[in-house]
């Protein structure tokens, strides 16, 4: 790998060792869905600040999706009027932060982290992990899923996407509330990934798999499944 000093600002150092990266690539390439989960991915202080920003400071807007219009958001009324089979997703997307939270240490960490993912060293890390040549990576966002939210089966192989990433940032998330990511490989086998705090799942969207998120139970009360995620795209 190239110089990794900038990555140690964000990532725990055990993930950057050459032998560890080699084992990650082997696990990724041999998994039927070309998938790997990295535990304790971020530095503890980074994960804490990102989680606090998303939980306490960020503003989210609920979005609704229909299979009939793809992955674009639908109006709430159109979603309510649609057949249940056509309802694709409901979750909240980060849209900003109130004035009193802007430029807090937690928000600054979030903005700097998003910017860091557009720099070459992060891309090189994921190229080493996956064995793939990757392109740009600014197709990222943050989401909150609360009681009743869900994401039904689909694949991400559109918009020139290649490698999907999701980082889980809810420290007290109870897996009994739902919210597990389930990836179904081309042979029909399912891999279940719980929303474990400070873990990251990485998977190849071109491996013939589909995935969905289990609905959040109605008794989740104010609990929120918080994530930062997105894609690396194919190189131009």
C-alpha positions in Angstrom: 0.0 0.0 0.0 0.9 3.6 -0.3 1.6 5.8 2.8 -1.1 5.0 5.3 -0.5 7.7 7.9 -3.6 9.6 6.9 -5.7 6.5 7.3 -4.6 6.0 10.9 -6.4 9.2 11.7 -9.7 7.4 11.0 -9.1 3.6 11.1 -7.8 1.3 13.7 -4.3 0.3 12.8 -4.8 -3.5 12.9 -6.7 -3.2 9.6 -3.7 -1.7 7.8 -1.2 -4.5 8.3 -0.2 -6.2 5.1 -0.9 -9.8 6.4 -4.3 -8.7 7.7 -5.2 -7.0 4.4 -4.2 -10.2 2.6 -6.5 -12.3 4.8 -9.3 -9.8 4.2 -8.9 -10.2 0.4 -9.0 -14.0 0.7 -12.1 -13.9 2.8 -13.7 -11.4 0.5 -12.9 -13.2 -2.7 -14.0 -16.6 -1.4 -17.3 -15.5 0.1 -20.2 -16.5 -2.1 -21.5 -12.9 -2.1 -18.0 -11.4 -2.2 -18.5 -9.8 1.2 -16.6 -9.1 4.4 -17.4 -7.5 7.7 -14.6 -5.5 9.5 -15.1 -5.2 13.3 -13.9 -2.1 15.3 -13.2 -0.3 12.0 -12.9 3.3 13.1 -10.8 4.8 15.8 -12.9 4.9 19.0 -13.0 8.7 19.2 -14.0 9.0 15.5 -16.8 6.4 15.9 -18.0 8.2 19.1 -18.1 11.6 17.4 -19.8 10.3 14.3 -22.4 8.5 16.4 -23.1 11.6 18.5 -23.5 13.8 15.5 -26.0 11.4 13.8 -27.9 10.7 17.1 -28.0 14.1 18.7 -27.2 16.8 16.2 -28.1 15.8 12.6 -31.4 16.5 10.9 -33.0 13.7 9.0 -35.9 13.7 6.5 -38.0 10.6 6.0 -37.9 9.3 2.4 -40.3 6.8 0.7 -39.6 4.5 -2.2 -41.6 2.5 -4.7 -40.3 -0.4 -6.8 -42.3 1.1 -9.7 -40.0 4.2 -9.8 -36.7 2.6 -8.9 -34.5 4.0 -6.2 -35.7 7.6 -6.4 -37.8 9.0 -3.6 -41.6 9.0 -3.9 -44.0 11.4 -2.2 -45.5 10.2 1.1 -48.9 10.3 -0.4 -47.9 8.2 -3.4 -46.3 5.7 -1.1 -49.4 5.5 1.1 -51.6 5.0 -1.9 -49.4 2.3 -3.4 -50.0 -1.5 -3.0 -47.9 -3.0 -0.3 -46.0 -5.1 -2.9 -44.8 -1.9 -4.5 -43.4 -0.3 -1.4 -39.7 -0.5 -1.6 -38.3 1.5 1.4 -39.0 3.9 4.2 -36.1 5.4 6.1 -34.7 8.9 7.0 -31.8 10.5 5.1 -29.4 13.1 6.6 -30.2 16.6 5.3 -28.2 18.8 7.5 -27.9 20.1 11.1 -29.6 22.9 13.0 -27.6 26.1 13.5 -26.7 25.4 17.1 -25.0 22.2 16.0 -23.1 23.5 12.9 -19.4 23.4 13.3 -19.5 21.3 16.5 -16.6 18.9 16.9 -18.9 16.1 16.0 -20.2 17.7 12.8 -16.6 18.7 11.8 -15.5 15.1 12.2 -18.4 14.0 10.0 -17.5 16.5 7.3 -13.8 15.6 7.4 -14.5 11.9 7.3 -16.7 12.3 4.2 -14.0 14.3 2.5 -11.3 11.8 3.5 -13.2 9.1 1.6 -12.6 11.0 -1.6 -8.9 10.9 -1.2 -6.7 8.2 -2.8 -5.5 6.3 0.3 -9.0 5.2 1.3 -9.6 4.0 -2.3 -6.3 2.2 -2.3 -7.2 0.4 1.0 -10.4 -0.9 -0.5 -8.7 -1.9 -3.7 -6.2 -3.9 -1.7 -9.0 -5.5 0.4 -11.2 -6.4 -2.6 -8.6 -7.0 -5.4 -10.6 -4.6 -7.6 -9.7 -1.4 -9.4 -12.1 1.3 -8.1 -13.1 4.8 -9.3 -14.7 7.7 -7.5 -16.4 7.5 -4.1 -18.4 10.6 -3.4 -21.8 8.8 -3.6 -22.1 8.6 0.2 -24.8 9.4 2.7 -26.1 8.8 6.2 -29.4 7.2 7.2 -31.5 6.7 10.3 -34.0 3.8 10.5 -36.6 3.8 13.3 -39.8 1.9 14.2 -41.5 0.7 11.0 -38.7 1.5 8.6 -37.5 -1.0 6.1 -35.6 -1.7 2.9 -36.9 -4.5 0.7 -34.8 -6.8 -1.6 -32.9 -5.1 -4.4 -29.4 -4.9 -5.9 -27.2 -1.8 -6.2 -25.7 -2.6 -9.7 -26.7 0.7 -11.2 -25.1 4.2 -11.7 -21.8 2.5 -12.4 -21.5 1.3 -8.8 -19.1 -1.5 -7.9 -18.3 -1.8 -4.1 -20.8 -1.0 -1.4 -19.9 0.0 2.2 -22.0 0.4 5.3 -20.6 1.6 8.7 -22.9 1.0 11.7 -22.8 3.8 14.4 -25.5 3.1 17.0 -23.6 2.0 20.2 -26.7 0.7 22.0 -28.5 -0.9 19.1 -30.4 -4.0 20.2 -30.5 -6.6 17.4 -33.8 -7.9 18.6 -35.3 -4.7 17.2 -34.5 -5.7 13.6 -32.3 -3.8 11.2 -30.1 -6.7 10.1 -28.7 -6.5 6.6 -29.3 -9.8 4.7 -27.4 -10.5 1.5 -28.6 -13.3 -0.7 -25.9 -14.6 -3.0 -26.4 -15.9 -6.5 -26.9 -19.5 -5.2 -29.6 -18.4 -2.9 -27.7 -18.5 0.4 -28.3 -15.7 2.9 -25.6 -13.9 5.0 -26.9 -12.0 7.9 -25.1 -8.9 9.1 -26.2 -7.4 12.4 -25.9 -3.6 12.9 -23.0 -4.0 15.3 -21.5 -0.7 16.5 -18.3 0.4 14.7 -18.4 -2.5 12.2 -18.4 -2.1 8.5 -19.7 -4.4 5.8 -18.1 -4.3 2.3 -19.6 -6.2 -0.6 -19.4 -6.4 -4.4 -22.6 -5.2 -6.0 -21.7 -7.0 -9.2 -21.5 -10.4 -7.6 -25.1 -11.3 -8.5 -26.5 -10.8 -5.0 -29.5 -9.0 -3.7 -29.9 -7.5 -0.2 -32.5 -6.1 2.1 -32.8 -4.7 5.7 -35.1 -6.3 8.2 -37.9 -4.0 9.3 -37.4 -2.1 12.5 -39.9 -3.4 15.1 -42.8 -1.2 16.1 -41.7 -1.3 19.7 -38.3 0.2 18.9 -39.5 3.5 20.5 -36.9 6.2 20.0 -34.1 3.8 19.1 -32.4 4.5 15.7 -30.2 2.4 13.5 -27.6 4.9 12.3 -25.3 4.3 9.4 -22.9 6.0 7.0 -22.7 4.2 3.7 -22.2 4.5 0.0 -20.3 3.1 -3.0 -17.1 3.1 -4.9 -17.8 3.2 -8.6 -16.2 1.5 -11.5 -13.2 3.4 -12.9 -13.8 5.6 -15.9 
